[in-house]
Amino acid sequence: MRSGSALLLVLLLGSFQPSSGGPESPDQQNKECCFKLSQRKLPLKRIVSYRHTSSNCPSSAVIFKMMSGRSICVDPKTKWVNVHMKEMDQRKTASSKEKPTTP
């Protein structure tokens, strides 16, 4: 009975290994999907960047990268999320327009 349990365990663990049927496309390598969305409003000053999940994911989401290094998934249809994304875009645009002054 013990060997049967051990065999079952090995088979189950083996089934969770990713398949290596061939090289993945860059989109598949970087694909990150969200399955649980945070409901709380995140402080804008702690957000470093954001990105949208892949179109191959089962649901759309925005992933905010925080100063702490954590990635937090949020609903892109939420008003505060859109406001934060616009603010982040404005920050990026403003910093790219700034030219270093040379004496």
PDB file as gemmi writes it, atoms N, CA and C in Angstrom:
CRYST1    1.000    1.000    1.000  90.00  90.00  90.00 P 1                      
ATOM      1  N   MET A   1       0.817  -1.198   0.000  1.00  0.00           N  
ATOM      2  CA  MET A   1       0.000   0.000   0.000  1.00  0.00           C  
ATOM      3  C   MET A   1       0.862   1.264   0.000  1.00  0.00           C  
ATOM      4  N   ARG A   2       1.994   1.186   0.706  1.00  0.00           N  
ATOM      5  CA  ARG A   2       2.882   2.321   0.772  1.00  0.00           C  
ATOM      6  C   ARG A   2       3.480   2.656  -0.591  1.00  0.00           C  
ATOM      7  N   SER A   3       3.868   1.639  -1.337  1.00  0.00           N  
ATOM      8  CA  SER A   3       4.454   1.883  -2.656  1.00  0.00           C  
ATOM      9  C   SER A   3       3.413   2.451  -3.614  1.00  0.00           C  
ATOM     10  N   GLY A   4       2.155   2.059  -3.460  1.00  0.00           N  
ATOM     11  CA  GLY A   4       1.083   2.613  -4.294  1.00  0.00           C  
ATOM     12  C   GLY A   4       0.885   4.089  -4.015  1.00  0.00           C  
ATOM     13  N   SER A   5       0.954   4.485  -2.750  1.00  0.00           N  
ATOM     14  CA  SER A   5       0.826   5.898  -2.380  1.00  0.00           C  
ATOM     15  C   SER A   5       2.006   6.703  -2.904  1.00  0.00           C  
ATOM     16  N   ALA A   6       3.193   6.122  -2.812  1.00  0.00           N  
ATOM     17  CA  ALA A   6       4.386   6.812  -3.303  1.00  0.00           C  
ATOM     18  C   ALA A   6       4.316   7.000  -4.815  1.00  0.00           C  
ATOM     19  N   LEU A   7       3.853   5.986  -5.510  1.00  0.00           N  
ATOM     20  CA  LEU A   7       3.721   6.074  -6.961  1.00  0.00           C  
ATOM     21  C   LEU A   7       2.700   7.139  -7.342  1.00  0.00           C  
ATOM     22  N   LEU A   8       1.592   7.178  -6.630  1.00  0.00           N  
ATOM     23  CA  LEU A   8       0.561   8.183  -6.890  1.00  0.00           C  
ATOM     24  C   LEU A   8       1.115   9.586  -6.660  1.00  0.00           C  
ATOM     25  N   LEU A   9       1.891   9.760  -5.600  1.00  0.00           N  
ATOM     26  CA  LEU A   9       2.492  11.052  -5.307  1.00  0.00           C  
ATOM     27  C   LEU A   9       3.450  11.480  -6.421  1.00  0.00           C  
ATOM     28  N   VAL A  10       4.269  10.571  -6.893  1.00  0.00           N  
ATOM     29  CA  VAL A  10       5.207  10.872  -7.977  1.00  0.00           C  
ATOM     30  C   VAL A  10       4.454  11.256  -9.248  1.00  0.00           C  
ATOM     31  N   LEU A  11       3.393  10.544  -9.553  1.00  0.00           N  
ATOM     32  CA  LEU A  11       2.603  10.861 -10.747  1.00  0.00           C  
ATOM     33  C   LEU A  11       1.943  12.224 -10.626  1.00  0.00           C  
ATOM     34  N   LEU A  12       1.409  12.536  -9.452  1.00  0.00           N  
ATOM     35  CA  LEU A  12       0.774  13.837  -9.253  1.00  0.00           C  
ATOM     36  C   LEU A  12       1.786  14.968  -9.367  1.00  0.00           C  
ATOM     37  N   LEU A  13       2.935  14.811  -8.740  1.00  0.00           N  
ATOM     38  CA  LEU A  13       3.962  15.849  -8.829  1.00  0.00           C  
ATOM     39  C   LEU A  13       4.463  16.020 -10.254  1.00  0.00           C  
ATOM     40  N   GLY A  14       4.588  14.937 -10.977  1.00  0.00           N  
ATOM     41  CA  GLY A  14       5.026  15.006 -12.370  1.00  0.00           C  
ATOM     42  C   GLY A  14       4.032  15.713 -13.262  1.00  0.00           C  
ATOM     43  N   SER A  15       2.766  15.648 -12.918  1.00  0.00           N  
ATOM     44  CA  SER A  15       1.748  16.285 -13.749  1.00  0.00           C  
ATOM     45  C   SER A  15       1.765  17.802 -13.619  1.00  0.00           C  
ATOM     46  N   PHE A  16       2.413  18.331 -12.586  1.00  0.00           N  
ATOM     47  CA  PHE A  16       2.473  19.774 -12.395  1.00  0.00           C  
ATOM     48  C   PHE A  16       3.691  20.409 -13.043  1.00  0.00           C  
ATOM     49  N   GLN A  17       4.535  19.629 -13.661  1.00  0.00           N  
ATOM     50  CA  GLN A  17       5.719  20.155 -14.328  1.00  0.00           C  
ATOM     51  C   GLN A  17       5.312  20.783 -15.657  1.00  0.00           C  
ATOM     52  N   PRO A  18       5.877  21.942 -15.984  1.00  0.00           N  
ATOM     53  CA  PRO A  18       5.542  22.548 -17.275  1.00  0.00           C  
ATOM     54  C   PRO A  18       6.046  21.680 -18.420  1.00  0.00           C  
ATOM     55  N   SER A  19       5.287  21.671 -19.484  1.00  0.00           N  
ATOM     56  CA  SER A  19       5.702  20.867 -20.635  1.00  0.00           C  
ATOM     57  C   SER A  19       6.762  21.625 -21.413  1.00  0.00           C  
ATOM     58  N   SER A  20       7.672  20.900 -22.014  1.00  0.00           N  
ATOM     59  CA  SER A  20       8.717  21.532 -22.817  1.00  0.00           C  
ATOM     60  C   SER A  20       8.581  21.042 -24.250  1.00  0.00           C  
ATOM     61  N   GLY A  21       7.453  21.374 -24.853  1.00  0.00           N  
ATOM     62  CA  GLY A  21       7.176  20.922 -26.200  1.00  0.00           C  
ATOM     63  C   GLY A  21       7.914  21.700 -27.260  1.00  0.00           C  
ATOM     64  N   GLY A  22       8.561  22.771 -26.879  1.00  0.00           N  
ATOM     65  CA  GLY A  22       9.285  23.581 -27.838  1.00  0.00           C  
ATOM     66  C   GLY A  22       9.486  24.971 -27.279  1.00  0.00           C  
ATOM     67  N   PRO A  23      10.185  25.815 -28.009  1.00  0.00           N  
ATOM     68  CA  PRO A  23      10.433  27.163 -27.511  1.00  0.00           C  
ATOM     69  C   PRO A  23       9.143  27.973 -27.473  1.00  0.00           C  
ATOM     70  N   GLU A  24       9.041  28.805 -26.445  1.00  0.00           N  
ATOM     71  CA  GLU A  24       7.864  29.658 -26.321  1.00  0.00           C  
ATOM     72  C   GLU A  24       8.144  30.998 -26.977  1.00  0.00           C  
ATOM     73  N   SER A  25       7.088  31.641 -27.411  1.00  0.00           N  
ATOM     74  CA  SER A  25       7.248  32.973 -27.974  1.00  0.00           C  
ATOM     75  C   SER A  25       7.530  33.943 -26.826  1.00  0.00           C  
ATOM     76  N   PRO A  26       8.115  35.107 -27.111  1.00  0.00           N  
ATOM     77  CA  PRO A  26       8.394  36.068 -26.039  1.00  0.00           C  
ATOM     78  C   PRO A  26       7.141  36.462 -25.275  1.00  0.00           C  
ATOM     79  N   ASP A  27       5.994  36.563 -25.952  1.00  0.00           N  
ATOM     80  CA  ASP A  27       4.756  36.929 -25.281  1.00  0.00           C  
ATOM     81  C   ASP A  27       4.367  35.875 -24.252  1.00  0.00           C  
ATOM     82  N   GLN A  28       4.554  34.615 -24.583  1.00  0.00           N  
ATOM     83  CA  GLN A  28       4.204  33.551 -23.654  1.00  0.00           C  
ATOM     84  C   GLN A  28       5.182  33.492 -22.493  1.00  0.00           C  
ATOM     85  N   GLN A  29       6.439  33.810 -22.733  1.00  0.00           N  
ATOM     86  CA  GLN A  29       7.430  33.791 -21.664  1.00  0.00           C  
ATOM     87  C   GLN A  29       7.133  34.862 -20.626  1.00  0.00           C  
ATOM     88  N   ASN A  30       6.634  36.014 -21.056  1.00  0.00           N  
ATOM     89  CA  ASN A  30       6.398  37.134 -20.156  1.00  0.00           C  
ATOM     90  C   ASN A  30       4.951  37.225 -19.698  1.00  0.00           C  
ATOM     91  N   LYS A  31       4.153  36.247 -20.058  1.00  0.00           N  
ATOM     92  CA  LYS A  31       2.732  36.313 -19.735  1.00  0.00           C  
ATOM     93  C   LYS A  31       2.533  36.174 -18.234  1.00  0.00           C  
ATOM     94  N   GLU A  32       1.833  37.127 -17.670  1.00  0.00           N  
ATOM     95  CA  GLU A  32       1.496  37.082 -16.258  1.00  0.00           C  
ATOM     96  C   GLU A  32       0.012  37.410 -16.151  1.00  0.00           C  
ATOM     97  N   CYS A  33      -0.747  36.479 -15.642  1.00  0.00           N  
ATOM     98  CA  CYS A  33      -2.185  36.663 -15.508  1.00  0.00           C  
ATOM     99  C   CYS A  33      -2.549  36.893 -14.049  1.00  0.00           C  
ATOM    100  N   CYS A  34      -3.656  37.563 -13.840  1.00  0.00           N  
ATOM    101  CA  CYS A  34      -4.156  37.814 -12.490  1.00  0.00           C  
ATOM    102  C   CYS A  34      -5.427  36.998 -12.281  1.00  0.00           C  
ATOM    103  N   PHE A  35      -5.484  36.325 -11.164  1.00  0.00           N  
ATOM    104  CA  PHE A  35      -6.664  35.529 -10.843  1.00  0.00           C  
ATOM    105  C   PHE A  35      -7.411  36.082  -9.638  1.00  0.00           C  
ATOM    106  N   LYS A  36      -6.791  37.018  -8.936  1.00  0.00           N  
ATOM    107  CA  LYS A  36      -7.429  37.665  -7.795  1.00  0.00           C  
ATOM    108  C   LYS A  36      -7.068  39.145  -7.852  1.00  0.00           C  
ATOM    109  N   LEU A  37      -8.072  40.007  -7.776  1.00  0.00           N  
ATOM    110  CA  LEU A  37      -7.848  41.443  -7.879  1.00  0.00           C  
ATOM    111  C   LEU A  37      -7.996  42.098  -6.517  1.00  0.00           C  
ATOM    112  N   SER A  38      -7.100  43.017  -6.222  1.00  0.00           N  
ATOM    113  CA  SER A  38      -7.171  43.761  -4.970  1.00  0.00           C  
ATOM    114  C   SER A  38      -8.324  44.756  -5.058  1.00  0.00           C  
ATOM    115  N   GLN A  39      -9.055  44.909  -3.981  1.00  0.00           N  
ATOM    116  CA  GLN A  39     -10.184  45.831  -3.945  1.00  0.00           C  
ATOM    117  C   GLN A  39      -9.819  47.165  -3.298  1.00  0.00           C  
ATOM    118  N   ARG A  40      -8.682  47.207  -2.610  1.00  0.00           N  
ATOM    119  CA  ARG A  40      -8.345  48.436  -1.897  1.00  0.00           C  
ATOM    120  C   ARG A  40      -7.586  49.407  -2.797  1.00  0.00           C  
ATOM    121  N   LYS A  41      -7.832  50.689  -2.551  1.00  0.00           N  
ATOM    122  CA  LYS A  41      -7.168  51.728  -3.323  1.00  0.00           C  
ATOM    123  C   LYS A  41      -5.714  51.812  -2.880  1.00  0.00           C  
ATOM    124  N   LEU A  42      -4.817  51.788  -3.845  1.00  0.00           N  
ATOM    125  CA  LEU A  42      -3.389  51.826  -3.558  1.00  0.00           C  
ATOM    126  C   LEU A  42      -2.890  53.267  -3.585  1.00  0.00           C  
ATOM    127  N   PRO A  43      -1.961  53.614  -2.698  1.00  0.00           N  
ATOM    128  CA  PRO A  43      -1.433  54.984  -2.701  1.00  0.00           C  
ATOM    129  C   PRO A  43      -0.565  55.235  -3.933  1.00  0.00           C  
ATOM    130  N   LEU A  44      -0.900  56.269  -4.661  1.00  0.00           N  
ATOM    131  CA  LEU A  44      -0.203  56.599  -5.908  1.00  0.00           C  
ATOM    132  C   LEU A  44       1.291  56.804  -5.692  1.00  0.00           C  
ATOM    133  N   LYS A  45       1.658  57.412  -4.575  1.00  0.00           N  
ATOM    134  CA  LYS A  45       3.075  57.709  -4.335  1.00  0.00           C  
ATOM    135  C   LYS A  45       3.929  56.456  -4.157  1.00  0.00           C  
ATOM    136  N   ARG A  46       3.309  55.307  -3.939  1.00  0.00           N  
ATOM    137  CA  ARG A  46       4.059  54.058  -3.756  1.00  0.00           C  
ATOM    138  C   ARG A  46       4.108  53.206  -5.033  1.00  0.00           C  
ATOM    139  N   ILE A  47       3.428  53.664  -6.090  1.00  0.00           N  
ATOM    140  CA  ILE A  47       3.408  52.920  -7.353  1.00  0.00           C  
ATOM    141  C   ILE A  47       4.584  53.360  -8.216  1.00  0.00           C  
ATOM    142  N   VAL A  48       5.345  52.391  -8.686  1.00  0.00           N  
ATOM    143  CA  VAL A  48       6.515  52.661  -9.517  1.00  0.00           C  
ATOM    144  C   VAL A  48       6.145  52.601 -10.994  1.00  0.00           C  
ATOM    145  N   SER A  49       5.351  51.603 -11.375  1.00  0.00           N  
ATOM    146  CA  SER A  49       4.965  51.425 -12.773  1.00  0.00           C  
ATOM    147  C   SER A  49       3.710  50.563 -12.840  1.00  0.00           C  
ATOM    148  N   TYR A  50       3.192  50.423 -14.055  1.00  0.00           N  
ATOM    149  CA  TYR A  50       2.046  49.536 -14.255  1.00  0.00           C  
ATOM    150  C   TYR A  50       2.137  48.893 -15.623  1.00  0.00           C  
ATOM    151  N   ARG A  51       1.407  47.803 -15.769  1.00  0.00           N  
ATOM    152  CA  ARG A  51       1.297  47.134 -17.071  1.00  0.00           C  
ATOM    153  C   ARG A  51      -0.039  46.411 -17.117  1.00  0.00           C  
ATOM    154  N   HIS A  52      -0.489  46.152 -18.323  1.00  0.00           N  
ATOM    155  CA  HIS A  52      -1.725  45.396 -18.523  1.00  0.00           C  
ATOM    156  C   HIS A  52      -1.379  43.920 -18.672  1.00  0.00           C  
ATOM    157  N   THR A  53      -2.288  43.072 -18.259  1.00  0.00           N  
ATOM    158  CA  THR A  53      -2.070  41.642 -18.451  1.00  0.00           C  
ATOM    159  C   THR A  53      -2.217  41.309 -19.932  1.00  0.00           C  
ATOM    160  N   SER A  54      -1.702  40.176 -20.310  1.00  0.00           N  
ATOM    161  CA  SER A  54      -1.744  39.720 -21.693  1.00  0.00           C  
ATOM    162  C   SER A  54      -3.187  39.486 -22.140  1.00  0.00           C  
ATOM    163  N   SER A  55      -3.427  39.645 -23.411  1.00  0.00           N  
ATOM    164  CA  SER A  55      -4.760  39.369 -23.956  1.00  0.00           C  
ATOM    165  C   SER A  55      -5.074  37.878 -23.914  1.00  0.00           C  
ATOM    166  N   ASN A  56      -4.061  37.052 -23.688  1.00  0.00           N  
ATOM    167  CA  ASN A  56      -4.277  35.609 -23.572  1.00  0.00           C  
ATOM    168  C   ASN A  56      -4.773  35.198 -22.191  1.00  0.00           C  
ATOM    169  N   CYS A  57      -4.773  36.111 -21.250  1.00  0.00           N  
ATOM    170  CA  CYS A  57      -5.233  35.802 -19.890  1.00  0.00           C  
ATOM    171  C   CYS A  57      -6.754  35.697 -19.869  1.00  0.00           C  
ATOM    172  N   PRO A  58      -7.300  34.926 -18.937  1.00  0.00           N  
ATOM    173  CA  PRO A  58      -8.754  34.750 -18.872  1.00  0.00           C  
ATOM    174  C   PRO A  58      -9.518  36.028 -18.542  1.00  0.00           C  
ATOM    175  N   SER A  59      -8.896  36.953 -17.810  1.00  0.00           N  
ATOM    176  CA  SER A  59      -9.559  38.224 -17.522  1.00  0.00           C  
ATOM    177  C   SER A  59      -8.530  39.344 -17.604  1.00  0.00           C  
ATOM    178  N   SER A  60      -9.005  40.538 -17.942  1.00  0.00           N  
ATOM    179  CA  SER A  60      -8.085  41.667 -18.058  1.00  0.00           C  
ATOM    180  C   SER A  60      -7.846  42.265 -16.676  1.00  0.00           C  
ATOM    181  N   ALA A  61      -6.644  42.757 -16.477  1.00  0.00           N  
ATOM    182  CA  ALA A  61      -6.271  43.377 -15.211  1.00  0.00           C  
ATOM    183  C   ALA A  61      -5.098  44.311 -15.452  1.00  0.00           C  
ATOM    184  N   VAL A  62      -4.874  45.178 -14.487  1.00  0.00           N  
ATOM    185  CA  VAL A  62      -3.705  46.042 -14.479  1.00  0.00           C  
ATOM    186  C   VAL A  62      -2.843  45.580 -13.314  1.00  0.00           C  
ATOM    187  N   ILE A  63      -1.545  45.501 -13.550  1.00  0.00           N  
ATOM    188  CA  ILE A  63      -0.617  45.094 -12.498  1.00  0.00           C  
ATOM    189  C   ILE A  63       0.214  46.312 -12.113  1.00  0.00           C  
ATOM    190  N   PHE A  64       0.022  46.778 -10.878  1.00  0.00           N  
ATOM    191  CA  PHE A  64       0.814  47.885 -10.362  1.00  0.00           C  
ATOM    192  C   PHE A  64       2.058  47.324  -9.684  1.00  0.00           C  
ATOM    193  N   LYS A  65       3.212  47.846 -10.060  1.00  0.00           N  
ATOM    194  CA  LYS A  65       4.478  47.481  -9.411  1.00  0.00           C  
ATOM    195  C   LYS A  65       4.713  48.512  -8.314  1.00  0.00           C  
ATOM    196  N   MET A  66       4.850  48.039  -7.080  1.00  0.00           N  
ATOM    197  CA  MET A  66       4.982  48.922  -5.933  1.00  0.00           C  
ATOM    198  C   MET A  66       6.457  49.155  -5.593  1.00  0.00           C  
ATOM    199  N   MET A  67       6.726  50.188  -4.805  1.00  0.00           N  
ATOM    200  CA  MET A  67       8.089  50.490  -4.372  1.00  0.00           C  
ATOM    201  C   MET A  67       8.697  49.319  -3.606  1.00  0.00           C  
ATOM    202  N   SER A  68       7.869  48.567  -2.928  1.00  0.00           N  
ATOM    203  CA  SER A  68       8.338  47.422  -2.141  1.00  0.00           C  
ATOM    204  C   SER A  68       8.768  46.257  -3.027  1.00  0.00           C  
ATOM    205  N   GLY A  69       8.449  46.347  -4.331  1.00  0.00           N  
ATOM    206  CA  GLY A  69       8.770  45.264  -5.252  1.00  0.00           C  
ATOM    207  C   GLY A  69       7.592  44.344  -5.514  1.00  0.00           C  
ATOM    208  N   ARG A  70       6.533  44.488  -4.736  1.00  0.00           N  
ATOM    209  CA  ARG A  70       5.344  43.656  -4.933  1.00  0.00           C  
ATOM    210  C   ARG A  70       4.599  44.081  -6.187  1.00  0.00           C  
ATOM    211  N   SER A  71       3.943  43.124  -6.806  1.00  0.00           N  
ATOM    212  CA  SER A  71       3.063  43.386  -7.943  1.00  0.00           C  
ATOM    213  C   SER A  71       1.643  43.117  -7.479  1.00  0.00           C  
ATOM    214  N   ILE A  72       0.756  44.095  -7.674  1.00  0.00           N  
ATOM    215  CA  ILE A  72      -0.615  43.974  -7.196  1.00  0.00           C  
ATOM    216  C   ILE A  72      -1.569  44.117  -8.370  1.00  0.00           C  
ATOM    217  N   CYS A  73      -2.456  43.147  -8.508  1.00  0.00           N  
ATOM    218  CA  CYS A  73      -3.438  43.136  -9.590  1.00  0.00           C  
ATOM    219  C   CYS A  73      -4.680  43.916  -9.180  1.00  0.00           C  
ATOM    220  N   VAL A  74      -5.177  44.748 -10.101  1.00  0.00           N  
ATOM    221  CA  VAL A  74      -6.370  45.546  -9.846  1.00  0.00           C  
ATOM    222  C   VAL A  74      -7.266  45.542 -11.083  1.00  0.00           C  
ATOM    223  N   ASP A  75      -8.516  45.918 -10.869  1.00  0.00           N  
ATOM    224  CA  ASP A  75      -9.511  45.948 -11.939  1.00  0.00           C  
ATOM    225  C   ASP A  75      -9.313  47.201 -12.800  1.00  0.00           C  
ATOM    226  N   PRO A  76      -9.069  47.048 -14.099  1.00  0.00           N  
ATOM    227  CA  PRO A  76      -8.840  48.209 -14.958  1.00  0.00           C  
ATOM    228  C   PRO A  76     -10.087  49.059 -15.192  1.00  0.00           C  
ATOM    229  N   LYS A  77     -11.245  48.575 -14.812  1.00  0.00           N  
ATOM    230  CA  LYS A  77     -12.483  49.334 -15.003  1.00  0.00           C  
ATOM    231  C   LYS A  77     -12.784  50.257 -13.826  1.00  0.00           C  
ATOM    232  N   THR A  78     -12.024  50.122 -12.748  1.00  0.00           N  
ATOM    233  CA  THR A  78     -12.240  50.944 -11.562  1.00  0.00           C  
ATOM    234  C   THR A  78     -11.730  52.359 -11.814  1.00  0.00           C  
ATOM    235  N   LYS A  79     -12.502  53.344 -11.352  1.00  0.00           N  
ATOM    236  CA  LYS A  79     -12.171  54.740 -11.622  1.00  0.00           C  
ATOM    237  C   LYS A  79     -10.794  55.123 -11.072  1.00  0.00           C  
ATOM    238  N   TRP A  80     -10.502  54.760  -9.818  1.00  0.00           N  
ATOM    239  CA  TRP A  80      -9.221  55.165  -9.232  1.00  0.00           C  
ATOM    240  C   TRP A  80      -8.039  54.538  -9.971  1.00  0.00           C  
ATOM    241  N   VAL A  81      -8.225  53.354 -10.527  1.00  0.00           N  
ATOM    242  CA  VAL A  81      -7.151  52.698 -11.283  1.00  0.00           C  
ATOM    243  C   VAL A  81      -6.841  53.514 -12.536  1.00  0.00           C  
ATOM    244  N   ASN A  82      -7.876  53.953 -13.234  1.00  0.00           N  
ATOM    245  CA  ASN A  82      -7.680  54.768 -14.438  1.00  0.00           C  
ATOM    246  C   ASN A  82      -7.033  56.107 -14.110  1.00  0.00           C  
ATOM    247  N   VAL A  83      -7.427  56.709 -12.993  1.00  0.00           N  
ATOM    248  CA  VAL A  83      -6.817  57.971 -12.571  1.00  0.00           C  
ATOM    249  C   VAL A  83      -5.330  57.759 -12.278  1.00  0.00           C  
ATOM    250  N   HIS A  84      -5.004  56.689 -11.577  1.00  0.00           N  
ATOM    251  CA  HIS A  84      -3.603  56.385 -11.263  1.00  0.00           C  
ATOM    252  C   HIS A  84      -2.795  56.133 -12.543  1.00  0.00           C  
ATOM    253  N   MET A  85      -3.368  55.406 -13.500  1.00  0.00           N  
ATOM    254  CA  MET A  85      -2.645  55.134 -14.749  1.00  0.00           C  
ATOM    255  C   MET A  85      -2.382  56.431 -15.512  1.00  0.00           C  
ATOM    256  N   LYS A  86      -3.376  57.328 -15.570  1.00  0.00           N  
ATOM    257  CA  LYS A  86      -3.187  58.611 -16.259  1.00  0.00           C  
ATOM    258  C   LYS A  86      -2.095  59.427 -15.582  1.00  0.00           C  
ATOM    259  N   GLU A  87      -2.098  59.421 -14.255  1.00  0.00           N  
ATOM    260  CA  GLU A  87      -1.073  60.150 -13.514  1.00  0.00           C  
ATOM    261  C   GLU A  87       0.319  59.565 -13.781  1.00  0.00           C  
ATOM    262  N   MET A  88       0.407  58.256 -13.822  1.00  0.00           N  
ATOM    263  CA  MET A  88       1.690  57.605 -14.121  1.00  0.00           C  
ATOM    264  C   MET A  88       2.159  57.968 -15.535  1.00  0.00           C  
ATOM    265  N   ASP A  89       1.225  57.997 -16.486  1.00  0.00           N  
ATOM    266  CA  ASP A  89       1.566  58.375 -17.860  1.00  0.00           C  
ATOM    267  C   ASP A  89       2.061  59.820 -17.917  1.00  0.00           C  
ATOM    268  N   GLN A  90       1.420  60.707 -17.153  1.00  0.00           N  
ATOM    269  CA  GLN A  90       1.841  62.107 -17.125  1.00  0.00           C  
ATOM    270  C   GLN A  90       3.230  62.249 -16.509  1.00  0.00           C  
ATOM    271  N   ARG A  91       3.502  61.466 -15.474  1.00  0.00           N  
ATOM    272  CA  ARG A  91       4.838  61.479 -14.865  1.00  0.00           C  
ATOM    273  C   ARG A  91       5.892  61.075 -15.887  1.00  0.00           C  
ATOM    274  N   LYS A  92       5.583  60.020 -16.637  1.00  0.00           N  
ATOM    275  CA  LYS A  92       6.528  59.505 -17.629  1.00  0.00           C  
ATOM    276  C   LYS A  92       6.759  60.540 -18.731  1.00  0.00           C  
ATOM    277  N   THR A  93       5.676  61.184 -19.178  1.00  0.00           N  
ATOM    278  CA  THR A  93       5.781  62.190 -20.229  1.00  0.00           C  
ATOM    279  C   THR A  93       6.576  63.393 -19.735  1.00  0.00           C  
ATOM    280  N   ALA A  94       6.302  63.835 -18.515  1.00  0.00           N  
ATOM    281  CA  ALA A  94       7.003  64.990 -17.959  1.00  0.00           C  
ATOM    282  C   ALA A  94       8.487  64.705 -17.793  1.00  0.00           C  
ATOM    283  N   SER A  95       8.835  63.525 -17.340  1.00  0.00           N  
ATOM    284  CA  SER A  95      10.257  63.201 -17.137  1.00  0.00           C  
ATOM    285  C   SER A  95      10.987  63.025 -18.467  1.00  0.00           C  
ATOM    286  N   SER A  96      10.294  62.594 -19.499  1.00  0.00           N  
ATOM    287  CA  SER A  96      10.956  62.430 -20.799  1.00  0.00           C  
ATOM    288  C   SER A  96      11.122  63.771 -21.507  1.00  0.00           C  
ATOM    289  N   LYS A  97      10.293  64.764 -21.164  1.00  0.00           N  
ATOM    290  CA  LYS A  97      10.403  66.083 -21.786  1.00  0.00           C  
ATOM    291  C   LYS A  97      11.485  66.929 -21.133  1.00  0.00           C  
ATOM    292  N   GLU A  98      11.815  66.613 -19.881  1.00  0.00           N  
ATOM    293  CA  GLU A  98      12.849  67.378 -19.195  1.00  0.00           C  
ATOM    294  C   GLU A  98      14.193  67.107 -19.857  1.00  0.00           C  
ATOM    295  N   LYS A  99      14.874  68.190 -20.200  1.00  0.00           N  
ATOM    296  CA  LYS A  99      16.179  68.050 -20.832  1.00  0.00           C  
ATOM    297  C   LYS A  99      17.245  68.459 -19.819  1.00  0.00           C  
ATOM    298  N   PRO A 100      18.304  67.700 -19.756  1.00  0.00           N  
ATOM    299  CA  PRO A 100      19.375  68.096 -18.835  1.00  0.00           C  
ATOM    300  C   PRO A 100      20.028  69.388 -19.315  1.00  0.00           C  
ATOM    301  N   THR A 101      20.274  70.281 -18.373  1.00  0.00           N  
ATOM    302  CA  THR A 101      20.910  71.547 -18.742  1.00  0.00           C  
ATOM    303  C   THR A 101      22.419  71.365 -18.708  1.00  0.00           C  
ATOM    304  N   THR A 102      23.054  71.889 -19.730  1.00  0.00           N  
ATOM    305  CA  THR A 102      24.515  71.807 -19.796  1.00  0.00           C  
ATOM    306  C   THR A 102      25.075  73.214 -19.723  1.00  0.00           C  
ATOM    307  N   PRO A 103      26.105  73.424 -18.926  1.00  0.00           N  
ATOM    308  CA  PRO A 103      26.677  74.785 -18.786  1.00  0.00           C  
ATOM    309  C   PRO A 103      27.416  75.243 -20.005  1.00  0.00           C  
TER     310      PRO A 103                                                      
END                                                                             
